[in-house]
């Protein structure tokens, strides 16, 4: 599991873990403490880079799609 670029602070310190009472994938940034839950486990193709690495994330304020390959985000 490698570190990804955080969609909030843009540092390479974003990673995921599974835990808690209900097993949900949670993405967390070690640099800015940003946290988002994976809203859907299925990956889809990114319109920007074409890779199958786009997922839906949901934080306290919004739900959006994020590509772990090119770091493109889109509000949902």
N, CA, C and O atoms as a GROMACS GRO file, in nm:
protein
  304
    1UNK      N    1   0.086  -0.117   0.000
    1UNK     CA    2   0.000   0.000   0.000
    1UNK      C    3   0.090   0.122   0.000
    1UNK      O    4   0.155   0.152   0.101
    2UNK      N    5   0.095   0.193  -0.111
    2UNK     CA    6   0.177   0.311  -0.123
    2UNK      C    7   0.100   0.436  -0.087
    2UNK      O    8  -0.023   0.437  -0.083
    3UNK      N    9   0.174   0.542  -0.062
    3UNK     CA   10   0.111   0.670  -0.030
    3UNK      C   11   0.066   0.738  -0.159
    3UNK      O   12   0.134   0.732  -0.261
    4UNK      N   13  -0.048   0.804  -0.152
    4UNK     CA   14  -0.105   0.878  -0.264
    4UNK      C   15  -0.100   1.027  -0.233
    4UNK      O   16  -0.069   1.067  -0.121
    5UNK      N   17  -0.129   1.109  -0.331
    5UNK     CA   18  -0.134   1.254  -0.312
    5UNK      C   19  -0.270   1.290  -0.253
    5UNK      O   20  -0.374   1.255  -0.309
    6UNK      N   21  -0.269   1.360  -0.141
    6UNK     CA   22  -0.391   1.399  -0.071
    6UNK      C   23  -0.470   1.499  -0.155
    6UNK      O   24  -0.414   1.597  -0.203
    7UNK      N   25  -0.602   1.475  -0.173
    7UNK     CA   26  -0.682   1.569  -0.251
    7UNK      C   27  -0.701   1.704  -0.182
    7UNK      O   28  -0.743   1.801  -0.246
    8UNK      N   29  -0.670   1.713  -0.053
    8UNK     CA   30  -0.687   1.840   0.019
    8UNK      C   31  -0.557   1.921   0.024
    8UNK      O   32  -0.555   2.036  -0.019
    9UNK      N   33  -0.448   1.862   0.076
    9UNK     CA   34  -0.324   1.939   0.094
    9UNK      C   35  -0.223   1.917  -0.017
    9UNK      O   36  -0.123   1.988  -0.024
   10UNK      N   37  -0.248   1.820  -0.105
   10UNK     CA   38  -0.164   1.787  -0.220
   10UNK      C   39  -0.027   1.730  -0.184
   10UNK      O   40   0.063   1.728  -0.268
   11UNK      N   41  -0.010   1.682  -0.061
   11UNK     CA   42   0.114   1.617  -0.020
   11UNK      C   43   0.100   1.466  -0.040
   11UNK      O   44  -0.011   1.413  -0.037
   12UNK      N   45   0.210   1.398  -0.062
   12UNK     CA   46   0.207   1.253  -0.081
   12UNK      C   47   0.204   1.184   0.055
   12UNK      O   48   0.305   1.129   0.100
   13UNK      N   49   0.088   1.188   0.118
   13UNK     CA   50   0.073   1.131   0.252
   13UNK      C   51  -0.069   1.078   0.275
   13UNK      O   52  -0.116   1.075   0.388
   14UNK      N   53  -0.136   1.036   0.169
   14UNK     CA   54  -0.274   0.989   0.173
   14UNK      C   55  -0.274   0.838   0.158
   14UNK      O   56  -0.218   0.786   0.061
   15UNK      N   57  -0.336   0.768   0.251
   15UNK     CA   58  -0.341   0.622   0.245
   15UNK      C   59  -0.473   0.572   0.304
   15UNK      O   60  -0.549   0.651   0.360
   16UNK      N   61  -0.500   0.446   0.292
   16UNK     CA   62  -0.628   0.391   0.336
   16UNK      C   63  -0.608   0.284   0.441
   16UNK      O   64  -0.501   0.225   0.455
   17UNK      N   65  -0.717   0.260   0.515
   17UNK     CA   66  -0.722   0.150   0.609
   17UNK      C   67  -0.866   0.103   0.621
   17UNK      O   68  -0.958   0.177   0.588
   18UNK      N   69  -0.884  -0.019   0.667
   18UNK     CA   70  -1.018  -0.074   0.690
   18UNK      C   71  -1.027  -0.106   0.838
   18UNK      O   72  -0.939  -0.171   0.894
   19UNK      N   73  -1.134  -0.060   0.901
   19UNK     CA   74  -1.147  -0.088   1.043
   19UNK      C   75  -1.278  -0.037   1.097
   19UNK      O   76  -1.365   0.009   1.023
   20UNK      N   77  -1.290  -0.046   1.226
   20UNK     CA   78  -1.410   0.000   1.292
   20UNK      C   79  -1.515  -0.108   1.304
   20UNK      O   80  -1.495  -0.223   1.264
   21UNK      N   81  -1.626  -0.069   1.361
   21UNK     CA   82  -1.737  -0.162   1.384
   21UNK      C   83  -1.795  -0.214   1.253
   21UNK      O   84  -1.827  -0.332   1.240
   22UNK      N   85  -1.808  -0.124   1.156
   22UNK     CA   86  -1.856  -0.161   1.023
   22UNK      C   87  -1.740  -0.143   0.927
   22UNK      O   88  -1.693  -0.031   0.909
   23UNK      N   89  -1.692  -0.252   0.865
   23UNK     CA   90  -1.572  -0.242   0.782
   23UNK      C   91  -1.592  -0.153   0.659
   23UNK      O   92  -1.651  -0.194   0.559
   24UNK      N   93  -1.543  -0.031   0.670
   24UNK     CA   94  -1.550   0.067   0.562
   24UNK      C   95  -1.408   0.113   0.534
   24UNK      O   96  -1.329   0.134   0.626
   25UNK      N   97  -1.375   0.130   0.408
   25UNK     CA   98  -1.244   0.180   0.372
   25UNK      C   99  -1.238   0.329   0.402
   25UNK      O  100  -1.321   0.406   0.353
   26UNK      N  101  -1.141   0.368   0.482
   26UNK     CA  102  -1.123   0.508   0.519
   26UNK      C  103  -0.988   0.554   0.466
   26UNK      O  104  -0.887   0.488   0.483
   27UNK      N  105  -0.990   0.670   0.400
   27UNK     CA  106  -0.868   0.732   0.349
   27UNK      C  107  -0.829   0.844   0.445
   27UNK      O  108  -0.914   0.922   0.488
   28UNK      N  109  -0.702   0.851   0.477
   28UNK     CA  110  -0.655   0.948   0.575
   28UNK      C  111  -0.521   1.006   0.532
   28UNK      O  112  -0.438   0.937   0.473
   29UNK      N  113  -0.501   1.135   0.562
   29UNK     CA  114  -0.376   1.203   0.530
   29UNK      C  115  -0.294   1.220   0.657
   29UNK      O  116  -0.342   1.272   0.757
   30UNK      N  117  -0.169   1.176   0.652
   30UNK     CA  118  -0.080   1.189   0.766
   30UNK      C  119  -0.030   1.332   0.783
   30UNK      O  120   0.014   1.370   0.891
   31UNK      N  121  -0.038   1.412   0.678
   31UNK     CA  122   0.016   1.548   0.682
   31UNK      C  123  -0.086   1.649   0.735
   31UNK      O  124  -0.054   1.728   0.824
   32UNK      N  125  -0.209   1.649   0.681
   32UNK     CA  126  -0.308   1.750   0.720
   32UNK      C  127  -0.425   1.693   0.801
   32UNK      O  128  -0.518   1.767   0.835
   33UNK      N  129  -0.423   1.564   0.831
   33UNK     CA  130  -0.528   1.495   0.909
   33UNK      C  131  -0.663   1.490   0.838
   33UNK      O  132  -0.765   1.466   0.903
   34UNK      N  133  -0.666   1.512   0.707
   34UNK     CA  134  -0.789   1.499   0.630
   34UNK      C  135  -0.832   1.353   0.629
   34UNK      O  136  -0.749   1.263   0.623
   35UNK      N  137  -0.963   1.330   0.635
   35UNK     CA  138  -1.016   1.194   0.634
   35UNK      C  139  -1.143   1.188   0.550
   35UNK      O  140  -1.227   1.277   0.557
   36UNK      N  141  -1.156   1.082   0.472
   36UNK     CA  142  -1.276   1.059   0.390
   36UNK      C  143  -1.304   0.910   0.386
   36UNK      O  144  -1.213   0.828   0.389
   37UNK      N  145  -1.430   0.877   0.380
   37UNK     CA  146  -1.473   0.737   0.369
   37UNK      C  147  -1.497   0.705   0.221
   37UNK      O  148  -1.545   0.788   0.145
   38UNK      N  149  -1.462   0.584   0.184
   38UNK     CA  150  -1.489   0.540   0.048
   38UNK      C  151  -1.637   0.510   0.037
   38UNK      O  152  -1.688   0.421   0.105
   39UNK      N  153  -1.706   0.584  -0.049
   39UNK     CA  154  -1.851   0.572  -0.061
   39UNK      C  155  -1.892   0.452  -0.146
   39UNK      O  156  -2.005   0.404  -0.134
   40UNK      N  157  -1.804   0.405  -0.229
   40UNK     CA  158  -1.834   0.294  -0.318
   40UNK      C  159  -1.706   0.218  -0.345
   40UNK      O  160  -1.606   0.279  -0.382
   41UNK      N  161  -1.706   0.088  -0.330
   41UNK     CA  162  -1.582   0.013  -0.344
   41UNK      C  163  -1.545  -0.017  -0.489
   41UNK      O  164  -1.430  -0.053  -0.516
   42UNK      N  165  -1.638  -0.002  -0.583
   42UNK     CA  166  -1.607  -0.028  -0.723
   42UNK      C  167  -1.528   0.086  -0.784
   42UNK      O  168  -1.564   0.203  -0.770
   43UNK      N  169  -1.420   0.051  -0.850
   43UNK     CA  170  -1.342   0.152  -0.920
   43UNK      C  171  -1.401   0.170  -1.059
   43UNK      O  172  -1.459   0.077  -1.116
   44UNK      N  173  -1.386   0.291  -1.113
   44UNK     CA  174  -1.434   0.316  -1.249
   44UNK      C  175  -1.323   0.386  -1.328
   44UNK      O  176  -1.220   0.425  -1.272
   45UNK      N  177  -1.345   0.400  -1.456
   45UNK     CA  178  -1.245   0.463  -1.543
   45UNK      C  179  -1.246   0.614  -1.525
   45UNK      O  180  -1.351   0.677  -1.519
   46UNK      N  181  -1.128   0.670  -1.518
   46UNK     CA  182  -1.111   0.815  -1.504
   46UNK      C  183  -1.121   0.880  -1.643
   46UNK      O  184  -1.058   0.834  -1.738
   47UNK      N  185  -1.200   0.985  -1.652
   47UNK     CA  186  -1.215   1.057  -1.778
   47UNK      C  187  -1.088   1.133  -1.815
   47UNK      O  188  -1.066   1.164  -1.932
   48UNK      N  189  -1.005   1.162  -1.717
   48UNK     CA  190  -0.884   1.241  -1.740
   48UNK      C  191  -0.767   1.156  -1.790
   48UNK      O  192  -0.702   1.191  -1.889
   49UNK      N  193  -0.740   1.042  -1.723
   49UNK     CA  194  -0.622   0.962  -1.760
   49UNK      C  195  -0.658   0.828  -1.823
   49UNK      O  196  -0.570   0.762  -1.880
   50UNK      N  197  -0.785   0.785  -1.813
   50UNK     CA  198  -0.828   0.660  -1.873
   50UNK      C  199  -0.804   0.536  -1.789
   50UNK      O  200  -0.847   0.427  -1.827
   51UNK      N  201  -0.737   0.549  -1.677
   51UNK     CA  202  -0.709   0.434  -1.590
   51UNK      C  203  -0.832   0.398  -1.506
   51UNK      O  204  -0.916   0.484  -1.478
   52UNK      N  205  -0.842   0.273  -1.467
   52UNK     CA  206  -0.951   0.228  -1.381
   52UNK      C  207  -0.908   0.247  -1.236
   52UNK      O  208  -0.880   0.150  -1.165
   53UNK      N  209  -0.904   0.372  -1.193
   53UNK     CA  210  -0.854   0.403  -1.059
   53UNK      C  211  -0.933   0.517  -0.994
   53UNK      O  212  -0.882   0.585  -0.905
   54UNK      N  213  -1.056   0.538  -1.040
   54UNK     CA  214  -1.141   0.644  -0.985
   54UNK      C  215  -1.238   0.582  -0.885
   54UNK      O  216  -1.306   0.484  -0.914
   55UNK      N  217  -1.244   0.643  -0.765
   55UNK     CA  218  -1.335   0.597  -0.660
   55UNK      C  219  -1.416   0.716  -0.608
   55UNK      O  220  -1.382   0.831  -0.634
   56UNK      N  221  -1.521   0.686  -0.534
   56UNK     CA  222  -1.601   0.791  -0.471
   56UNK      C  223  -1.561   0.802  -0.325
   56UNK      O  224  -1.554   0.702  -0.253
   57UNK      N  225  -1.534   0.925  -0.281
   57UNK     CA  226  -1.501   0.952  -0.142
   57UNK      C  227  -1.602   1.049  -0.084
   57UNK      O  228  -1.657   1.134  -0.154
   58UNK      N  229  -1.625   1.036   0.047
   58UNK     CA  230  -1.718   1.125   0.115
   58UNK      C  231  -1.654   1.172   0.245
   58UNK      O  232  -1.613   1.090   0.329
   59UNK      N  233  -1.645   1.304   0.261
   59UNK     CA  234  -1.594   1.359   0.386
   59UNK      C  235  -1.708   1.428   0.461
   59UNK      O  236  -1.824   1.407   0.428
   60UNK      N  237  -1.676   1.510   0.558
   60UNK     CA  238  -1.780   1.575   0.638
   60UNK      C  239  -1.859   1.680   0.560
   60UNK      O  240  -1.970   1.716   0.599
   61UNK      N  241  -1.802   1.728   0.450
   61UNK     CA  242  -1.864   1.838   0.375
   61UNK      C  243  -1.922   1.798   0.240
   61UNK      O  244  -2.023   1.856   0.197
   62UNK      N  245  -1.861   1.700   0.171
   62UNK     CA  246  -1.906   1.671   0.035
   62UNK      C  247  -1.873   1.528  -0.005
   62UNK      O  248  -1.798   1.458   0.062
   63UNK      N  249  -1.930   1.488  -0.117
   63UNK     CA  250  -1.899   1.361  -0.180
   63UNK      C  251  -1.841   1.393  -0.317
   63UNK      O  252  -1.892   1.479  -0.389
   64UNK      N  253  -1.734   1.323  -0.354
   64UNK     CA  254  -1.667   1.352  -0.480
   64UNK      C  255  -1.597   1.227  -0.533
   64UNK      O  256  -1.577   1.130  -0.460
   65UNK      N  257  -1.560   1.232  -0.660
   65UNK     CA  258  -1.482   1.123  -0.715
   65UNK      C  259  -1.336   1.167  -0.718
   65UNK      O  260  -1.305   1.285  -0.735
   66UNK      N  261  -1.246   1.070  -0.701
   66UNK     CA  262  -1.103   1.097  -0.696
   66UNK      C  263  -1.030   0.985  -0.768
   66UNK      O  264  -1.058   0.868  -0.746
   67UNK      N  265  -0.936   1.021  -0.852
   67UNK     CA  266  -0.855   0.923  -0.924
   67UNK      C  267  -0.720   0.910  -0.854
   67UNK      O  268  -0.647   1.009  -0.841
   68UNK      N  269  -0.688   0.791  -0.810
   68UNK     CA  270  -0.561   0.770  -0.740
   68UNK      C  271  -0.443   0.767  -0.837
   68UNK      O  272  -0.328   0.771  -0.793
   69UNK      N  273  -0.469   0.761  -0.967
   69UNK     CA  274  -0.361   0.762  -1.065
   69UNK      C  275  -0.317   0.903  -1.102
   69UNK      O  276  -0.197   0.933  -1.101
   70UNK      N  277  -0.413   0.991  -1.134
   70UNK     CA  278  -0.379   1.127  -1.178
   70UNK      C  279  -0.420   1.235  -1.078
   70UNK      O  280  -0.393   1.353  -1.098
   71UNK      N  281  -0.487   1.194  -0.969
   71UNK     CA  282  -0.530   1.283  -0.860
   71UNK      C  283  -0.637   1.384  -0.900
   71UNK      O  284  -0.652   1.486  -0.832
   72UNK      N  285  -0.709   1.359  -1.006
   72UNK     CA  286  -0.818   1.445  -1.049
   72UNK      C  287  -0.939   1.423  -0.958
   72UNK      O  288  -0.973   1.309  -0.928
   73UNK      N  289  -1.002   1.532  -0.914
   73UNK     CA  290  -1.123   1.521  -0.834
   73UNK      C  291  -1.239   1.587  -0.907
   73UNK      O  292  -1.220   1.683  -0.982
   74UNK      N  293  -1.360   1.536  -0.885
   74UNK     CA  294  -1.482   1.591  -0.943
   74UNK      C  295  -1.591   1.584  -0.838
   74UNK      O  296  -1.614   1.478  -0.778
   75UNK      N  297  -1.659   1.696  -0.814
   75UNK     CA  298  -1.773   1.697  -0.722
   75UNK      C  299  -1.885   1.612  -0.779
   75UNK      O  300  -1.905   1.606  -0.901
   76UNK      N  301  -1.958   1.546  -0.691
   76UNK     CA  302  -2.071   1.464  -0.733
   76UNK      C  303  -2.200   1.539  -0.703
   76UNK      O  304  -2.309   1.488  -0.730
   0.00000   0.00000   0.00000
